[in-house]
Amino acid sequence: MTAPGTAAVAPATLRAEYLDRLGASDEQGAIDVALGAVDAGLDVEAVLLDVVAEAQREVGERWAAGAWSVVQEHIATHISERVVSAVARHRPAGPSSGVGRIAVACLDGEWHALPARLLAEVLTRHGWDVTFLGSSVPAAQLAVHLHETGPDVVAVSSSLPSRLPAARRMVEACRASGIPILAGGAAFGPCGEWATAVGADGWAPDARAAAALLEGPLPRADAGRVDDASREEQALLHTRRPELVAGLAARVRAGAGPDDQLADDLGHLVDFLAAAVYVDDPGLLARFLRWVGTVAVPGGLTREELRGAVDDLTERLADSPRTVALLRSEPVQEACSGTGAA
Amino acid sequence: MDRMDSTMPAGAPSPTPPRGLRSLHARMLAGLSEAVVVTGRTHPGGEEIVHAANPAAGRLLPGLVVGVGVADAGHDAFTDAVVRARPGFEAEVAGRLLSARAVRLDDDGTVGAVVDALTCWYLTDVTEERRGSASLSRAQARAQFLAEAGRALHGVLNLERTLRTAASLAAGFLAPTVLVMLADGSDTVRWARADAGAPRPHTGEMARADLRAAPRLHEALTGRAPIDPWVGVELTELPVWHERPDGPVLVVPVPGTVVQGVLVLVGADPDAEVLPLGEEYAVRVGTALSAAALYREQAHLGHVLQASLEPPPLPADTSGDLLVGSAYRPARESLRVGGDFYEVLPRTAAGRTPFLLGDVCGKGIEAAVLSGRVRQSLHALRLVEQDPATLLRLLNVALLDAADLDAAGSSVTMPRFATMVLGDAQARPDGGSRLRLATGGHPPPYVLRADGRVEEVDVIGSLVGALRDAEVGATEVLLAPGDTCLLYTDGVTEARGGPTGRDFYDEERLEAALAGCVGAPPQVICERVLQLLSEWLGGRDHDDVALLALQAAPRRTREAP
């Protein structure tokens, strides 16, 4: 398979092969596919982004569709991380070319480090002096790093919109030091609209776009549109989360005993609501609601239970005008009742 | 208006233009510091002539003669205002800034119809006043600049960045080009230069020895001597410019407790009185640079300590019979070290892989220091002893002795107890691994069998570092290929969270989480448990958390693809 010269270099073919190895939890096999592609002349960036990252996206979709278990997804991600290390060792990047110094971090609470790791690897190959801070970086740790190393730019990555309130603290840490911050990943909205909401100076959907964006100076954005009302109501949701989750569980499944899976899902519902309130965008919550129930998890929140859950939240949060307005908004109402939606 | 009108000649306008004002009113007008001029046309459509003027008018509008055309005095701004019958004007006349307003004198409509109306002009010299408000707004701009600079410099604690910020903030405001040079007691002098309009400041450094050609600058950078006027000339010769400066060079000392520097302003506007502002700015820059330099020293200290206390990376070689994984989340996250510790050492000559996971009673840096002591003591003890149970007994005594020493001398109360599991792993001939375990006061480890069963390892012992005759629990665990042994600290099971926010994560949930990880490599198991735990915590505070998983390599039937 890895005989030099005979390996196929079409990324799509490689990706299928690679996914196959991930599916078999075959770390060495996956490494062989990636290194084989590099040896066959495929650009390292293409191997990392078009094979590894794209395959991981497919893994995420399989997980979201319920085809793969969480643990399978974790194993695949773990293997891909090993692959990235193997590729980096196999074809080391040149020394940094003085483009600048950048810190790459995952948002606090974001455990999927691979996209950020790939960005770090790609930027290194674009001449950047990169420090990779890893998964789930607390804002305080980022602040310490900024003071210690004084990078030119910070890039933060996250795939979960429910982590947006954490992004704000990282943006503030950067602003306090006058360092521009680039946001990346699905957490910041399909078109990056929530990146500007939390005050990031730029947004890139993927590593390639980020590298391109960083070719020029980042235009400094304004402080974002998260205002005190949003912040207060989001903080209140965060504080009341346990109580809300308990109340919701009693409402949507009256009489049933405590179920950790349901509690988890309801917790996510509250988190997404808080994030939607935070950036004041009902679309954020609506997207989550549409996704609920597309995966059949034993004991998890179902589509049929959404209506009751949203009504319950509307009643309990009557004191939070922005939250209530958001829950009553058309996109949210449509998403939780839209059984007709294909 | 009324006030002024009462001073007007009662009969004006009169049918024949008066040659002057001789009345009481005229004498009153003579004492006014405001200039008063009455103008009017000789006949409808005719030339505007001066009908009357008080002495102040003569001073402000020299050359104005009563009975003669307004234009003859040659003050264009005034002539223009009169001819166009403007309600007033503010303009420079004869070197003074005059503010004027006009009052038509035909208001009562009595006799004014005979000739064109007369107009009375009141003119005030506002030169000083305007200059005052200009200097006021300049003062405001300066205060704002200093406030903004203070804010921008305050947020930065990185030395290089502070230097760059100091240069770029001032460029364009204090002078078109600004250079900041900094000596921090080392052999290197750093500099940052910002040119107004350039996107980024330039930075560089030079050895102090290279400043031999610039002895006065060298002296200025020690902060001992006042700035010599010739420093500016020396500076222009240094290789720190884009092009050699040809404008005026102002050098301001940057005072600081930890660092010394100079602020160099090139091409500043000589009229703008830049120096006092530059000095004020330099004080702020000096404070910020000193704070950053101090922070750097402290941070370096913290960094070195932290690096020595952080869990060391697991051995990279996982190709053997034993696979390992770990996860770690200290309670105080900006510190990144805590009271939980673990390590896996390289395989010994006897074919055993020693490992350790433990928890010091306490949190933060004090706990981390004790955890470092535990690890170092064990490193030393391992040179003479390999049996885990004996090692743990020796460690117990070592910690007790050290604690006695601490109590005698130190002012900091150090934690002295720890719980831990330590042991080693040895490959078995049939595949799989034999673990020898010794524990003191620590939660019993779990074994996740390859078929998904979760077993608790029945081994306990007493707290380490508390009693001389501590009880050490010892046991052996056999791992078949694919079996995993998970060591964890009580930060996992005692994490409070969940739907109510008050429930412990507890053993039951940990067992369930573990059971869900069948088939996963040890690193994934640890990360999965940590992730579930974080979701359980939901952002609440927690104790240090450490996980270490040891897995006997699963038997791989590597099918040929």
Interface residues (C-beta under 8 A of the other chain):
Chain A: M1 S25 D26 E27 Q28 G29 V70 V71 H74 I75 H78 G109 W111 S136 P138 A140 Q141 A143 V144 L146 H147 E148 T149 G150 R175 A176 S177 G178 I179 P217 H238 R241 P242 V245 A246 A249 P258 D260 A263 D264 L266 G267
Chain B: A152 G155 V156 L157 N158 L159 E160 R161 T165 P199 R200 Y295 R296 A299 H303 E333 S334 R336 G498 P499 T500 G501 R502 R509 G516 C517 V518 G519 A520 P521 Q523 V524 E527 R528 L530 Q531 S534 E535 G538 G539 R558 P561
